[in-house]
Amino acid sequence: MVSRKIVFFMAMALMVQTTFAQDEPKAGFRSLGLNIGWYNPSLDYWVDESEFKDADYSGAINFEAIAAFTLKQNLSARASFGVWQTSLEDDLQGFGLTTWTLTGLPASADLMYHIKKLRFFGIVPYAGVGGEFVFLQQKMRFEDKENPDPVSGSTALLKGIAGLEYALSDHWTMDLEFNYKIGTYNQDFITYEINPDDPENPVKNEVFEEISLNGPKIGITLKYLFR
């Protein structure tokens, strides 16, 4: 009788251990995904102080390719590469219709924690932190003047992350994600001011500015899970 109980408890312990082993994801490649979103960097100098301060500003469309890796249960790391672009447009005296465009090429590394205990209706909330290196290129296009050469720069950003992951099937999920990015970039560039004595020939200035990239990003990611 005692031996049967021992065998029974050993079998139960083995079943529990096997169940937890199946629930525990293996470390390794987790998913590939494509994110489409909207990023609204502050760009305080350009929006508030530059010759484009009266222009309409609508933020930037953002695209990213994302690869994620499981580190341990609920904890994963991910890397992403993307592109975003924003622009301002105004009719400037002496230049005609003028367009200023800023393009960012970000490369990110993030650490994510999925809070599976809070799962509801197939939705798992998650949170994380990340760092981002972004290459920047600024262009000016004039209607009535020769266009200057593009100006390039780069910087590093920090970001906080919060999101919801919804399971579409065993291998497909859709995420709704919010980021808040923090950082600035320093850049030398050429600006032009109206010359009261000769309105058709604006004054050329060399300017150094610290420009804010602080701002929210929201997006939707479609991911394929490798199980």
Secondary structure, 3 states (H helix, E strand, C coil): CHHHHHHHHHHHHHHHHHHHHHHCCCCEEEEEEEEEEEECCCCHHHHHHCCCCCCCCCCEEEEEEEEEEEEECCEEEEEEEEEEEEEEEEEECCCEEEEEEEEEEEEEEEEEEECHHHCECCEEEEEEEEEEEEEEEEEEECCCCCCCCCEEEEEEEEEEEEEEEEECCCCEEEEEEEEEEECEEEEEEEEEECCCCCCCCCEEEEEEEEEECCEEEEEEEEEEECC
